[in-house]
Amino acid sequence: MNVFRVLSVVLVLSLGLQALPAAAMQSASPAPDTASGDPTYTIQNPPAYAMIGDLVIARPLLIAATAIGAVLFVVALPFAALGGNVKETGKALVVDPGRAAFVRCLGCTTEGDASQP
């Protein structure tokens, strides 16, 4: 029992110390809207209810849309190959929903990387 307590204290302390650099970088940022310092990234500051709604409703739907789009892409692949637009079909059915599900910040309405069209 004593070994379990020591191990849990070490685990809690090590995880707590790992969060310190992130907190230090957050407090040292020049302004909240340009926190990254890189002009190619647009930083949004969504409210908490937008983050919760995005986490509970939008992300699961976008992940499902990505999976369904992948299945539809496989079904549509022969027709897209005949039409010569395989790349566009894959982007519309798989890449765009996947990017919205996994690249976009939590609660943001646009992607964080402004360099992508």
Backbone as XML, in Angstrom:
<?xml version="1.0"?>
<chain id="A" units="angstrom">
  <residue number="1" name="MET">
    <atom name="N" x="0.818" y="-1.191" z="0.000"/>
    <atom name="CA" x="0.000" y="0.000" z="0.000"/>
    <atom name="C" x="0.862" y="1.255" z="0.000"/>
  </residue>
  <residue number="2" name="ASN">
    <atom name="N" x="1.966" y="1.211" z="0.708"/>
    <atom name="CA" x="2.845" y="2.352" z="0.790"/>
    <atom name="C" x="3.516" y="2.635" z="-0.560"/>
  </residue>
  <residue number="3" name="VAL">
    <atom name="N" x="3.851" y="1.582" z="-1.299"/>
    <atom name="CA" x="4.452" y="1.743" z="-2.615"/>
    <atom name="C" x="3.453" y="2.402" z="-3.566"/>
  </residue>
  <residue number="4" name="PHE">
    <atom name="N" x="2.198" y="2.040" z="-3.446"/>
    <atom name="CA" x="1.163" y="2.642" z="-4.292"/>
    <atom name="C" x="1.046" y="4.136" z="-4.023"/>
  </residue>
  <residue number="5" name="ARG">
    <atom name="N" x="1.095" y="4.546" z="-2.790"/>
    <atom name="CA" x="1.005" y="5.972" z="-2.447"/>
    <atom name="C" x="2.198" y="6.738" z="-2.988"/>
  </residue>
  <residue number="6" name="VAL">
    <atom name="N" x="3.389" y="6.183" z="-2.828"/>
    <atom name="CA" x="4.591" y="6.856" z="-3.328"/>
    <atom name="C" x="4.530" y="6.977" z="-4.845"/>
  </residue>
  <residue number="7" name="LEU">
    <atom name="N" x="4.123" y="5.917" z="-5.514"/>
    <atom name="CA" x="4.023" y="5.946" z="-6.970"/>
    <atom name="C" x="2.988" y="6.962" z="-7.441"/>
  </residue>
  <residue number="8" name="SER">
    <atom name="N" x="1.858" y="7.036" z="-6.763"/>
    <atom name="CA" x="0.829" y="8.001" z="-7.169"/>
    <atom name="C" x="1.283" y="9.432" z="-6.925"/>
  </residue>
  <residue number="9" name="VAL">
    <atom name="N" x="2.005" y="9.702" z="-5.835"/>
    <atom name="CA" x="2.512" y="11.052" z="-5.578"/>
    <atom name="C" x="3.539" y="11.440" z="-6.631"/>
  </residue>
  <residue number="10" name="VAL">
    <atom name="N" x="4.428" y="10.526" z="-6.982"/>
    <atom name="CA" x="5.429" y="10.808" z="-8.011"/>
    <atom name="C" x="4.749" y="11.072" z="-9.353"/>
  </residue>
  <residue number="11" name="LEU">
    <atom name="N" x="3.736" y="10.308" z="-9.671"/>
    <atom name="CA" x="3.013" y="10.500" z="-10.921"/>
    <atom name="C" x="2.311" y="11.855" z="-10.970"/>
  </residue>
  <residue number="12" name="VAL">
    <atom name="N" x="1.653" y="12.214" z="-9.885"/>
    <atom name="CA" x="0.952" y="13.506" z="-9.837"/>
    <atom name="C" x="1.935" y="14.658" z="-9.931"/>
  </residue>
  <residue number="13" name="LEU">
    <atom name="N" x="3.046" y="14.577" z="-9.221"/>
    <atom name="CA" x="4.033" y="15.652" z="-9.273"/>
    <atom name="C" x="4.677" y="15.773" z="-10.646"/>
  </residue>
  <residue number="14" name="SER">
    <atom name="N" x="4.987" y="14.660" z="-11.272"/>
    <atom name="CA" x="5.614" y="14.729" z="-12.586"/>
    <atom name="C" x="4.651" y="15.282" z="-13.633"/>
  </residue>
  <residue number="15" name="LEU">
    <atom name="N" x="3.389" y="14.899" z="-13.566"/>
    <atom name="CA" x="2.411" y="15.455" z="-14.514"/>
    <atom name="C" x="2.174" y="16.936" z="-14.254"/>
  </residue>
  <residue number="16" name="GLY">
    <atom name="N" x="2.179" y="17.325" z="-12.987"/>
    <atom name="CA" x="2.009" y="18.741" z="-12.665"/>
    <atom name="C" x="3.175" y="19.578" z="-13.137"/>
  </residue>
  <residue number="17" name="LEU">
    <atom name="N" x="4.386" y="19.048" z="-13.037"/>
    <atom name="CA" x="5.558" y="19.789" z="-13.482"/>
    <atom name="C" x="5.633" y="19.878" z="-14.997"/>
  </residue>
  <residue number="18" name="GLN">
    <atom name="N" x="5.044" y="18.925" z="-15.694"/>
    <atom name="CA" x="5.041" y="18.991" z="-17.148"/>
    <atom name="C" x="4.144" y="20.105" z="-17.663"/>
  </residue>
  <residue number="19" name="ALA">
    <atom name="N" x="3.182" y="20.527" z="-16.885"/>
    <atom name="CA" x="2.275" y="21.585" z="-17.311"/>
    <atom name="C" x="2.864" y="22.977" z="-17.092"/>
  </residue>
  <residue number="20" name="LEU">
    <atom name="N" x="3.920" y="23.101" z="-16.320"/>
    <atom name="CA" x="4.492" y="24.410" z="-16.039"/>
    <atom name="C" x="5.018" y="25.144" z="-17.267"/>
  </residue>
  <residue number="21" name="PRO">
    <atom name="N" x="5.733" y="24.497" z="-18.210"/>
    <atom name="CA" x="6.183" y="25.248" z="-19.378"/>
    <atom name="C" x="5.029" y="25.815" z="-20.208"/>
  </residue>
  <residue number="22" name="ALA">
    <atom name="N" x="3.935" y="25.086" z="-20.313"/>
    <atom name="CA" x="2.785" y="25.593" z="-21.068"/>
    <atom name="C" x="2.182" y="26.803" z="-20.376"/>
  </residue>
  <residue number="23" name="ALA">
    <atom name="N" x="2.110" y="26.768" z="-19.057"/>
    <atom name="CA" x="1.578" y="27.910" z="-18.326"/>
    <atom name="C" x="2.509" y="29.108" z="-18.435"/>
  </residue>
  <residue number="24" name="ALA">
    <atom name="N" x="3.810" y="28.878" z="-18.433"/>
    <atom name="CA" x="4.766" y="29.975" z="-18.556"/>
    <atom name="C" x="4.693" y="30.604" z="-19.937"/>
  </residue>
  <residue number="25" name="MET">
    <atom name="N" x="4.555" y="29.791" z="-20.977"/>
    <atom name="CA" x="4.451" y="30.337" z="-22.327"/>
    <atom name="C" x="3.155" y="31.108" z="-22.498"/>
  </residue>
  <residue number="26" name="GLN">
    <atom name="N" x="2.104" y="30.654" z="-21.862"/>
    <atom name="CA" x="0.818" y="31.328" z="-21.988"/>
    <atom name="C" x="0.862" y="32.696" z="-21.323"/>
  </residue>
  <residue number="27" name="SER">
    <atom name="N" x="1.538" y="32.815" z="-20.191"/>
    <atom name="CA" x="1.588" y="34.097" z="-19.500"/>
    <atom name="C" x="2.560" y="35.058" z="-20.158"/>
  </residue>
  <residue number="28" name="ALA">
    <atom name="N" x="3.520" y="34.556" z="-20.942"/>
    <atom name="CA" x="4.507" y="35.410" z="-21.569"/>
    <atom name="C" x="4.102" y="35.860" z="-22.966"/>
  </residue>
  <residue number="29" name="SER">
    <atom name="N" x="2.953" y="35.455" z="-23.440"/>
    <atom name="CA" x="2.544" y="35.805" z="-24.794"/>
    <atom name="C" x="2.219" y="37.291" z="-24.881"/>
  </residue>
  <residue number="30" name="PRO">
    <atom name="N" x="2.530" y="37.930" z="-26.023"/>
    <atom name="CA" x="2.343" y="39.367" z="-26.154"/>
    <atom name="C" x="0.893" y="39.811" z="-26.140"/>
  </residue>
  <residue number="31" name="ALA">
    <atom name="N" x="0.043" y="39.123" z="-26.873"/>
    <atom name="CA" x="-1.365" y="39.493" z="-26.937"/>
    <atom name="C" x="-2.172" y="38.223" z="-27.153"/>
  </residue>
  <residue number="32" name="PRO">
    <atom name="N" x="-3.418" y="38.159" z="-26.655"/>
    <atom name="CA" x="-4.182" y="36.935" z="-26.798"/>
    <atom name="C" x="-4.533" y="36.584" z="-28.234"/>
  </residue>
  <residue number="33" name="ASP">
    <atom name="N" x="-4.668" y="37.567" z="-29.129"/>
    <atom name="CA" x="-5.060" y="37.247" z="-30.498"/>
    <atom name="C" x="-3.875" y="36.874" z="-31.375"/>
  </residue>
  <residue number="34" name="THR">
    <atom name="N" x="-2.653" y="37.159" z="-30.962"/>
    <atom name="CA" x="-1.464" y="36.766" z="-31.713"/>
    <atom name="C" x="-0.525" y="35.995" z="-30.808"/>
  </residue>
  <residue number="35" name="ALA">
    <atom name="N" x="-1.044" y="35.047" z="-30.061"/>
    <atom name="CA" x="-0.256" y="34.336" z="-29.066"/>
    <atom name="C" x="0.847" y="33.498" z="-29.693"/>
  </residue>
  <residue number="36" name="SER">
    <atom name="N" x="0.681" y="33.042" z="-30.917"/>
    <atom name="CA" x="1.708" y="32.202" z="-31.505"/>
    <atom name="C" x="2.895" y="33.024" z="-31.992"/>
  </residue>
  <residue number="37" name="GLY">
    <atom name="N" x="2.695" y="34.306" z="-32.291"/>
    <atom name="CA" x="3.767" y="35.127" z="-32.816"/>
    <atom name="C" x="3.991" y="34.925" z="-34.297"/>
  </residue>
  <residue number="38" name="ASP">
    <atom name="N" x="3.323" y="33.952" z="-34.894"/>
    <atom name="CA" x="3.469" y="33.661" z="-36.305"/>
    <atom name="C" x="2.267" y="34.234" z="-37.046"/>
  </residue>
  <residue number="39" name="PRO">
    <atom name="N" x="2.480" y="35.139" z="-38.002"/>
    <atom name="CA" x="1.333" y="35.768" z="-38.671"/>
    <atom name="C" x="0.542" y="34.825" z="-39.559"/>
  </residue>
  <residue number="40" name="THR">
    <atom name="N" x="1.080" y="33.627" z="-39.884"/>
    <atom name="CA" x="0.315" y="32.705" z="-40.732"/>
    <atom name="C" x="-0.774" y="31.994" z="-39.956"/>
  </residue>
  <residue number="41" name="TYR">
    <atom name="N" x="-0.728" y="32.038" z="-38.638"/>
    <atom name="CA" x="-1.740" y="31.383" z="-37.830"/>
    <atom name="C" x="-2.681" y="32.423" z="-37.248"/>
  </residue>
  <residue number="42" name="THR">
    <atom name="N" x="-3.960" y="32.200" z="-37.413"/>
    <atom name="CA" x="-4.938" y="33.083" z="-36.813"/>
    <atom name="C" x="-5.449" y="32.427" z="-35.549"/>
  </residue>
  <residue number="43" name="ILE">
    <atom name="N" x="-5.363" y="33.113" z="-34.447"/>
    <atom name="CA" x="-5.766" y="32.568" z="-33.160"/>
    <atom name="C" x="-7.150" y="33.098" z="-32.822"/>
  </residue>
  <residue number="44" name="GLN">
    <atom name="N" x="-8.066" y="32.194" z="-32.540"/>
    <atom name="CA" x="-9.394" y="32.576" z="-32.111"/>
    <atom name="C" x="-9.519" y="32.303" z="-30.623"/>
  </residue>
  <residue number="45" name="ASN">
    <atom name="N" x="-10.402" y="33.014" z="-29.980"/>
    <atom name="CA" x="-10.629" y="32.826" z="-28.557"/>
    <atom name="C" x="-12.107" y="32.503" z="-28.348"/>
  </residue>
  <residue number="46" name="PRO">
    <atom name="N" x="-12.511" y="31.240" z="-28.599"/>
    <atom name="CA" x="-13.925" y="30.886" z="-28.485"/>
    <atom name="C" x="-14.353" y="30.781" z="-27.020"/>
  </residue>
  <residue number="47" name="PRO">
    <atom name="N" x="-15.618" y="31.054" z="-26.738"/>
    <atom name="CA" x="-16.112" y="30.910" z="-25.364"/>
    <atom name="C" x="-16.251" y="29.436" z="-24.982"/>
  </residue>
  <residue number="48" name="ALA">
    <atom name="N" x="-16.439" y="29.200" z="-23.691"/>
    <atom name="CA" x="-16.490" y="27.831" z="-23.171"/>
    <atom name="C" x="-17.667" y="27.044" z="-23.737"/>
  </residue>
  <residue number="49" name="TYR">
    <atom name="N" x="-18.825" y="27.684" z="-23.904"/>
    <atom name="CA" x="-19.983" y="26.949" z="-24.428"/>
    <atom name="C" x="-19.750" y="26.504" z="-25.868"/>
  </residue>
  <residue number="50" name="ALA">
    <atom name="N" x="-18.969" y="27.269" z="-26.643"/>
    <atom name="CA" x="-18.646" y="26.857" z="-28.007"/>
    <atom name="C" x="-17.717" y="25.650" z="-28.000"/>
  </residue>
  <residue number="51" name="MET">
    <atom name="N" x="-16.792" y="25.622" z="-27.054"/>
    <atom name="CA" x="-15.889" y="24.476" z="-26.943"/>
    <atom name="C" x="-16.639" y="23.217" z="-26.531"/>
  </residue>
  <residue number="52" name="ILE">
    <atom name="N" x="-17.555" y="23.356" z="-25.575"/>
    <atom name="CA" x="-18.330" y="22.202" z="-25.114"/>
    <atom name="C" x="-19.223" y="21.675" z="-26.240"/>
  </residue>
  <residue number="53" name="GLY">
    <atom name="N" x="-19.896" y="22.572" z="-26.938"/>
    <atom name="CA" x="-20.736" y="22.159" z="-28.063"/>
    <atom name="C" x="-19.937" y="21.505" z="-29.164"/>
  </residue>
  <residue number="54" name="ASP">
    <atom name="N" x="-18.751" y="22.035" z="-29.422"/>
    <atom name="CA" x="-17.888" y="21.452" z="-30.440"/>
    <atom name="C" x="-17.432" y="20.063" z="-30.027"/>
  </residue>
  <residue number="55" name="LEU">
    <atom name="N" x="-17.067" y="19.900" z="-28.750"/>
    <atom name="CA" x="-16.584" y="18.611" z="-28.262"/>
    <atom name="C" x="-17.688" y="17.557" z="-28.233"/>
  </residue>
  <residue number="56" name="VAL">
    <atom name="N" x="-18.884" y="17.944" z="-27.799"/>
    <atom name="CA" x="-19.961" y="16.976" z="-27.598"/>
    <atom name="C" x="-20.749" y="16.701" z="-28.877"/>
  </residue>
  <residue number="57" name="ILE">
    <atom name="N" x="-20.951" y="17.723" z="-29.703"/>
    <atom name="CA" x="-21.829" y="17.569" z="-30.870"/>
    <atom name="C" x="-21.054" y="17.544" z="-32.188"/>
  </residue>
  <residue number="58" name="ALA">
    <atom name="N" x="-20.251" y="18.585" z="-32.430"/>
    <atom name="CA" x="-19.664" y="18.745" z="-33.761"/>
    <atom name="C" x="-18.577" y="17.727" z="-34.065"/>
  </residue>
  <residue number="59" name="ARG">
    <atom name="N" x="-17.663" y="17.491" z="-33.133"/>
    <atom name="CA" x="-16.552" y="16.577" z="-33.425"/>
    <atom name="C" x="-17.019" y="15.151" z="-33.699"/>
  </residue>
  <residue number="60" name="PRO">
    <atom name="N" x="-17.925" y="14.581" z="-32.888"/>
    <atom name="CA" x="-18.391" y="13.229" z="-33.242"/>
    <atom name="C" x="-19.088" y="13.177" z="-34.605"/>
  </residue>
  <residue number="61" name="LEU">
    <atom name="N" x="-19.854" y="14.211" z="-34.937"/>
    <atom name="CA" x="-20.510" y="14.238" z="-36.250"/>
    <atom name="C" x="-19.494" y="14.353" z="-37.378"/>
  </residue>
  <residue number="62" name="LEU">
    <atom name="N" x="-18.440" y="15.162" z="-37.170"/>
    <atom name="CA" x="-17.416" y="15.305" z="-38.202"/>
    <atom name="C" x="-16.597" y="14.028" z="-38.367"/>
  </residue>
  <residue number="63" name="ILE">
    <atom name="N" x="-16.338" y="13.335" z="-37.267"/>
    <atom name="CA" x="-15.622" y="12.060" z="-37.373"/>
    <atom name="C" x="-16.483" y="11.036" z="-38.103"/>
  </residue>
  <residue number="64" name="ALA">
    <atom name="N" x="-17.782" y="11.021" z="-37.803"/>
    <atom name="CA" x="-18.693" y="10.124" z="-38.516"/>
    <atom name="C" x="-18.768" y="10.503" z="-39.992"/>
  </residue>
  <residue number="65" name="ALA">
    <atom name="N" x="-18.789" y="11.807" z="-40.295"/>
    <atom name="CA" x="-18.823" y="12.246" z="-41.691"/>
    <atom name="C" x="-17.550" y="11.838" z="-42.423"/>
  </residue>
  <residue number="66" name="THR">
    <atom name="N" x="-16.416" y="11.852" z="-41.732"/>
    <atom name="CA" x="-15.164" y="11.411" z="-42.347"/>
    <atom name="C" x="-15.213" y="9.922" z="-42.664"/>
  </residue>
  <residue number="67" name="ALA">
    <atom name="N" x="-15.724" y="9.123" z="-41.729"/>
    <atom name="CA" x="-15.815" y="7.671" z="-41.961"/>
    <atom name="C" x="-16.805" y="7.352" z="-43.077"/>
  </residue>
  <residue number="68" name="ILE">
    <atom name="N" x="-17.958" y="8.005" z="-43.053"/>
    <atom name="CA" x="-18.958" y="7.785" z="-44.107"/>
    <atom name="C" x="-18.426" y="8.273" z="-45.450"/>
  </residue>
  <residue number="69" name="GLY">
    <atom name="N" x="-17.717" y="9.394" z="-45.444"/>
    <atom name="CA" x="-17.117" y="9.912" z="-46.676"/>
    <atom name="C" x="-16.076" y="8.973" z="-47.243"/>
  </residue>
  <residue number="70" name="ALA">
    <atom name="N" x="-15.323" y="8.294" z="-46.362"/>
    <atom name="CA" x="-14.341" y="7.322" z="-46.850"/>
    <atom name="C" x="-15.025" y="6.144" z="-47.528"/>
  </residue>
  <residue number="71" name="VAL">
    <atom name="N" x="-16.129" y="5.680" z="-46.941"/>
    <atom name="CA" x="-16.883" y="4.583" z="-47.560"/>
    <atom name="C" x="-17.470" y="5.031" z="-48.896"/>
  </residue>
  <residue number="72" name="LEU">
    <atom name="N" x="-18.041" y="6.221" z="-48.926"/>
    <atom name="CA" x="-18.605" y="6.743" z="-50.171"/>
    <atom name="C" x="-17.531" y="6.974" z="-51.226"/>
  </residue>
  <residue number="73" name="PHE">
    <atom name="N" x="-16.336" y="7.371" z="-50.778"/>
    <atom name="CA" x="-15.234" y="7.567" z="-51.721"/>
    <atom name="C" x="-14.845" y="6.250" z="-52.389"/>
  </residue>
  <residue number="74" name="VAL">
    <atom name="N" x="-14.819" y="5.172" z="-51.624"/>
    <atom name="CA" x="-14.484" y="3.865" z="-52.190"/>
    <atom name="C" x="-15.558" y="3.443" z="-53.198"/>
  </residue>
  <residue number="75" name="VAL">
    <atom name="N" x="-16.826" y="3.725" z="-52.866"/>
    <atom name="CA" x="-17.914" y="3.385" z="-53.794"/>
    <atom name="C" x="-17.835" y="4.250" z="-55.053"/>
  </residue>
  <residue number="76" name="ALA">
    <atom name="N" x="-17.505" y="5.517" z="-54.894"/>
    <atom name="CA" x="-17.485" y="6.439" z="-56.029"/>
    <atom name="C" x="-16.176" y="6.414" z="-56.801"/>
  </residue>
  <residue number="77" name="LEU">
    <atom name="N" x="-15.186" y="5.689" z="-56.310"/>
    <atom name="CA" x="-13.866" y="5.707" z="-56.932"/>
    <atom name="C" x="-13.865" y="5.297" z="-58.403"/>
  </residue>
  <residue number="78" name="PRO">
    <atom name="N" x="-14.561" y="4.248" z="-58.826"/>
    <atom name="CA" x="-14.545" y="3.925" z="-60.269"/>
    <atom name="C" x="-15.139" y="5.040" z="-61.132"/>
  </residue>
  <residue number="79" name="PHE">
    <atom name="N" x="-16.197" y="5.656" z="-60.646"/>
    <atom name="CA" x="-16.829" y="6.730" z="-61.416"/>
    <atom name="C" x="-15.958" y="7.989" z="-61.431"/>
  </residue>
  <residue number="80" name="ALA">
    <atom name="N" x="-15.298" y="8.253" z="-60.310"/>
    <atom name="CA" x="-14.406" y="9.409" z="-60.253"/>
    <atom name="C" x="-13.186" y="9.185" z="-61.140"/>
  </residue>
  <residue number="81" name="ALA">
    <atom name="N" x="-12.714" y="7.946" z="-61.198"/>
    <atom name="CA" x="-11.575" y="7.647" z="-62.066"/>
    <atom name="C" x="-11.948" y="7.801" z="-63.532"/>
  </residue>
  <residue number="82" name="LEU">
    <atom name="N" x="-13.167" y="7.376" z="-63.880"/>
    <atom name="CA" x="-13.617" y="7.563" z="-65.265"/>
    <atom name="C" x="-13.778" y="9.032" z="-65.607"/>
  </residue>
  <residue number="83" name="GLY">
    <atom name="N" x="-14.217" y="9.827" z="-64.638"/>
    <atom name="CA" x="-14.392" y="11.260" z="-64.871"/>
    <atom name="C" x="-13.116" y="12.062" z="-64.717"/>
  </residue>
  <residue number="84" name="GLY">
    <atom name="N" x="-12.069" y="11.448" z="-64.146"/>
    <atom name="CA" x="-10.795" y="12.137" z="-64.013"/>
    <atom name="C" x="-10.714" y="13.095" z="-62.841"/>
  </residue>
  <residue number="85" name="ASN">
    <atom name="N" x="-11.554" y="12.921" z="-61.845"/>
    <atom name="CA" x="-11.519" y="13.829" z="-60.700"/>
    <atom name="C" x="-11.419" y="13.068" z="-59.372"/>
  </residue>
  <residue number="86" name="VAL">
    <atom name="N" x="-10.486" y="12.126" z="-59.305"/>
    <atom name="CA" x="-10.294" y="11.338" z="-58.088"/>
    <atom name="C" x="-9.802" y="12.230" z="-56.959"/>
  </residue>
  <residue number="87" name="LYS">
    <atom name="N" x="-8.874" y="13.128" z="-57.253"/>
    <atom name="CA" x="-8.301" y="13.996" z="-56.230"/>
    <atom name="C" x="-9.361" y="14.905" z="-55.618"/>
  </residue>
  <residue number="88" name="GLU">
    <atom name="N" x="-10.196" y="15.500" z="-56.450"/>
    <atom name="CA" x="-11.242" y="16.391" z="-55.957"/>
    <atom name="C" x="-12.292" y="15.641" z="-55.146"/>
  </residue>
  <residue number="89" name="THR">
    <atom name="N" x="-12.617" y="14.422" z="-55.593"/>
    <atom name="CA" x="-13.592" y="13.607" z="-54.868"/>
    <atom name="C" x="-13.062" y="13.217" z="-53.497"/>
  </residue>
  <residue number="90" name="GLY">
    <atom name="N" x="-11.821" y="12.798" z="-53.427"/>
    <atom name="CA" x="-11.215" y="12.440" z="-52.152"/>
    <atom name="C" x="-11.115" y="13.616" z="-51.203"/>
  </residue>
  <residue number="91" name="LYS">
    <atom name="N" x="-10.799" y="14.778" z="-51.760"/>
    <atom name="CA" x="-10.703" y="15.975" z="-50.919"/>
    <atom name="C" x="-12.067" y="16.346" z="-50.357"/>
  </residue>
  <residue number="92" name="ALA">
    <atom name="N" x="-13.095" y="16.278" z="-51.172"/>
    <atom name="CA" x="-14.421" y="16.677" z="-50.722"/>
    <atom name="C" x="-15.037" y="15.682" z="-49.742"/>
  </residue>
  <residue number="93" name="LEU">
    <atom name="N" x="-14.817" y="14.392" z="-49.969"/>
    <atom name="CA" x="-15.479" y="13.386" z="-49.143"/>
    <atom name="C" x="-14.688" y="12.981" z="-47.903"/>
  </residue>
  <residue number="94" name="VAL">
    <atom name="N" x="-13.354" y="13.053" z="-47.942"/>
    <atom name="CA" x="-12.553" y="12.542" z="-46.832"/>
    <atom name="C" x="-11.693" y="13.626" z="-46.188"/>
  </residue>
  <residue number="95" name="VAL">
    <atom name="N" x="-10.953" y="14.360" z="-46.971"/>
    <atom name="CA" x="-9.962" y="15.291" z="-46.427"/>
    <atom name="C" x="-10.613" y="16.484" z="-45.731"/>
  </residue>
  <residue number="96" name="ASP">
    <atom name="N" x="-11.591" y="17.102" z="-46.363"/>
    <atom name="CA" x="-12.217" y="18.285" z="-45.762"/>
    <atom name="C" x="-12.922" y="17.987" z="-44.434"/>
  </residue>
  <residue number="97" name="PRO">
    <atom name="N" x="-13.754" y="16.934" z="-44.331"/>
    <atom name="CA" x="-14.332" y="16.627" z="-43.017"/>
    <atom name="C" x="-13.281" y="16.193" z="-41.996"/>
  </residue>
  <residue number="98" name="GLY">
    <atom name="N" x="-12.257" y="15.478" z="-42.450"/>
    <atom name="CA" x="-11.195" y="15.067" z="-41.532"/>
    <atom name="C" x="-10.405" y="16.240" z="-41.011"/>
  </residue>
  <residue number="99" name="ARG">
    <atom name="N" x="-10.123" y="17.195" z="-41.868"/>
    <atom name="CA" x="-9.404" y="18.395" z="-41.447"/>
    <atom name="C" x="-10.247" y="19.204" z="-40.465"/>
  </residue>
  <residue number="100" name="ALA">
    <atom name="N" x="-11.543" y="19.297" z="-40.720"/>
    <atom name="CA" x="-12.416" y="20.029" z="-39.800"/>
    <atom name="C" x="-12.539" y="19.316" z="-38.460"/>
  </residue>
  <residue number="101" name="ALA">
    <atom name="N" x="-12.438" y="17.994" z="-38.457"/>
    <atom name="CA" x="-12.564" y="17.236" z="-37.215"/>
    <atom name="C" x="-11.279" y="17.232" z="-36.408"/>
  </residue>
  <residue number="102" name="PHE">
    <atom name="N" x="-10.119" y="17.177" z="-37.053"/>
    <atom name="CA" x="-8.881" y="16.948" z="-36.323"/>
    <atom name="C" x="-7.894" y="18.111" z="-36.328"/>
  </residue>
  <residue number="103" name="VAL">
    <atom name="N" x="-7.998" y="19.056" z="-37.243"/>
    <atom name="CA" x="-7.025" y="20.143" z="-37.321"/>
    <atom name="C" x="-7.553" y="21.409" z="-36.663"/>
  </residue>
  <residue number="104" name="ARG">
    <atom name="N" x="-8.828" y="21.655" z="-36.790"/>
    <atom name="CA" x="-9.433" y="22.876" z="-36.263"/>
    <atom name="C" x="-9.376" y="22.880" z="-34.736"/>
  </residue>
  <residue number="105" name="CYS">
    <atom name="N" x="-9.109" y="24.047" z="-34.146"/>
    <atom name="CA" x="-9.042" y="24.127" z="-32.688"/>
    <atom name="C" x="-10.443" y="23.969" z="-32.090"/>
  </residue>
  <residue number="106" name="LEU">
    <atom name="N" x="-10.491" y="23.575" z="-30.841"/>
    <atom name="CA" x="-11.750" y="23.280" z="-30.169"/>
    <atom name="C" x="-12.580" y="24.557" z="-30.011"/>
  </residue>
  <residue number="107" name="GLY">
    <atom name="N" x="-13.739" y="24.598" z="-30.628"/>
    <atom name="CA" x="-14.630" y="25.746" z="-30.543"/>
    <atom name="C" x="-14.420" y="26.781" z="-31.628"/>
  </residue>
  <residue number="108" name="CYS">
    <atom name="N" x="-13.363" y="26.663" z="-32.422"/>
    <atom name="CA" x="-13.093" y="27.634" z="-33.482"/>
    <atom name="C" x="-14.011" y="27.377" z="-34.676"/>
  </residue>
  <residue number="109" name="THR">
    <atom name="N" x="-14.274" y="28.410" z="-35.426"/>
    <atom name="CA" x="-15.130" y="28.270" z="-36.594"/>
    <atom name="C" x="-14.324" y="28.057" z="-37.867"/>
  </residue>
  <residue number="110" name="THR">
    <atom name="N" x="-13.039" y="28.410" z="-37.851"/>
    <atom name="CA" x="-12.180" y="28.197" z="-39.008"/>
    <atom name="C" x="-10.951" y="27.423" z="-38.579"/>
  </residue>
  <residue number="111" name="GLU">
    <atom name="N" x="-10.178" y="26.971" z="-39.552"/>
    <atom name="CA" x="-8.953" y="26.250" z="-39.258"/>
    <atom name="C" x="-7.927" y="27.183" z="-38.657"/>
  </residue>
  <residue number="112" name="GLY">
    <atom name="N" x="-7.042" y="26.639" z="-37.856"/>
    <atom name="CA" x="-5.997" y="27.447" z="-37.232"/>
    <atom name="C" x="-4.909" y="27.835" z="-38.189"/>
  </residue>
  <residue number="113" name="ASP">
    <atom name="N" x="-4.708" y="27.092" z="-39.266"/>
    <atom name="CA" x="-3.645" y="27.367" z="-40.223"/>
    <atom name="C" x="-4.226" y="28.194" z="-41.351"/>
  </residue>
  <residue number="114" name="ALA">
    <atom name="N" x="-3.875" y="29.471" z="-41.408"/>
    <atom name="CA" x="-4.412" y="30.363" z="-42.426"/>
    <atom name="C" x="-3.689" y="30.204" z="-43.760"/>
  </residue>
  <residue number="115" name="SER">
    <atom name="N" x="-2.557" y="29.476" z="-43.805"/>
    <atom name="CA" x="-1.824" y="29.328" z="-45.051"/>
    <atom name="C" x="-2.495" y="28.350" z="-45.997"/>
  </residue>
  <residue number="116" name="GLN">
    <atom name="N" x="-3.369" y="27.484" z="-45.498"/>
    <atom name="CA" x="-4.086" y="26.541" z="-46.349"/>
    <atom name="C" x="-5.294" y="27.244" z="-46.960"/>
  </residue>
  <residue number="117" name="PRO">
    <atom name="N" x="-5.551" y="27.041" z="-48.255"/>
    <atom name="CA" x="-6.710" y="27.715" z="-48.883"/>
    <atom name="C" x="-8.020" y="27.114" z="-48.443"/>
  </residue>
</chain>
